[in-house]
């Protein structure tokens, strides 16, 4: 059986912020890495994030920084929501593999709603800017980064509370 983790408020805010930033930066790094190979400019993605919430700032000098800021704030908000909902339901029932699966499934659903419902209404140019594959991969990377921060923090917290050592179960085992 898996260790029982304290899901109380101890350091929760800092963990949620860190998890959200880890996920947000994972997406930024992914988009930055693939943009030279794809038919889009990474800066254009940040501009369209800005245009999605504040259309009048699309051509602003600061639209790229505003887009990155909006993205990171939404990333932290997403981590907070995940932490208090899905994570609370699964952390004591499943190991890291279960956490990764639940995180990835959650982010895939969010991606689908975002790209097929919200963005076509809010900012169709954003949907046309990114191909579905790379944008879906960015959400999967977000999920992995977010879940790893939350899960490993809980393992460290558990070890500290029990005076034990941290034991990580492998994600994939061979038989």
N, C-alpha and C positions, 0 to 999 in steps of 0.2 A: 504494500500500500504506500501511497505517497505521504510525505510529511504534511501535517496540518499547518497551514500558514495563518498567521494573524492577519486578518484583512481589516484591522482597525485603522484609525486615522494617523497612526504614527508615521511621520514623514510622507504621508500620502500625497500632499500637494507637490512637494519637490519631486517625487517619483513620477507623478502624472505630467508635470512640466517637462522633466527630462525625457520621459517616454514619448511625449508629443513632439518635442524638438528632435529627438532621434529619428522618429518617423518622417517628420517634415524635411530634415536634412538628407535623409536617405533618398527621398524623392528628388530633392534639388540636385544632389550629386548624380543620380541616375539620368535625369533630364539633361544636365550639363554634359555628361559623358556621351550620351547618344546624339545630342543635337548636331554635332559636326557631321555625323553619318546619315542623318535624316534630313528631310526637306523642311526643317523649321529652325528657327533661332531660339535658343533658350531664353533670351531676353524678351522675345515676343510672348512666351508663355507667361512670364511675370507681368507684362503689360496687360495681357488679357485677363489675368486674375484681377488686376486693378479694375479693368473695364467691366468685369462682371458685377462688381459691387458699387463702383463709382465711375460710371461711363464717361463722365466729363474729364476724368484724369488720364484717359488712355494715352494721350500724346504729351502728358506732363513730363517735365525733366525728371521728376522723381517717381514716375510710374513703375519702374522696375523695382526700386526699393520698397515702394508701397505694396506692390504685388507680393514680394517676398515676405514682407511683414504680415500682410493679410494671410498668406499661406501658413506661416508659422503660428499665428494666433489660432487659426482654424485647426491646425494640427494639434495644438495643446487642448483645445476644446474637444476634439475628437477623442483624444487619449483620456480626458476626464470622463466623458460619457462611457467609453469602453470600460474604464476602470471600475466605475460604479454599477455597470450592468453586466455585460458578458463575462468580464473577468471575475466578478464576485460569484457568478454562478458556476464557473468552471475551475477555479484555481485549486480548490481542495479536492476535486473529483478526478482531475486528469493531470498527467505530467506535462512536461514541456511539449511533447508532440501534440497532445490535445489542446494545449494553449495556442500553439502555432496554427493548428487547423482552425480553431474557433476564431483567432485573430484574422487569418487570411480570409475565411468565409465572410466574416463581418465586413472587411474592407472591400471584398469583391461585390457584396451587395450594395455597399455605399457607392462604389465606382459605377455600378450599373444604374442606380437611381440618378446619380449625378450626370452621367454621360447620356442617358436615354430619356430623362425626364426634366431635370432641373436646368442643365446648361443649354439644351435646345431652346428653352423658353427665355432664359436669362441672358445668354451670350452665345448665339450660334457660331460666331467666329472662333470661339475657343474650341468647340467640338471639331471644327474643320481643321484646326491647327495641328492637333495631335492625332496620330493613328490610334486605334483602339488598343492594339497590342502593347506598344510602349507605355501608354497611360495605365493600362491594367497592371503591367509589371511594376510600375511605380507604386501602385497601391499595395501590391504584394510585398514589396520591399519595405514600405511603411509599416505594414502589419508585423513583419518579422522583427524590425528594429524596435517597435513599440513593445511587443510581447517579450522580447529578450530583456529589455530594461526592466519591465515589471516583474517578470519571473525571477530573474537573477537578484533583483533587490529583495524579493520575498525570501529567497534561499539564504541570502546574507543575513537578513533580519532574523530568520528562524534559527540559524546557527548562532547568532549573537544571543538570542533569547534563551537558548538551551545550553549554551556553552560548548556546543559541538562544532564539528567541522562541516564544511560545505561539501555535499556529495551531489554531483550532477549525474543524472541518468542520461545515457546516450539517446539521441533522437532516433537513430536507426540501430538496431541490434542485428547481429548475424546469428544464425542458428547452428 
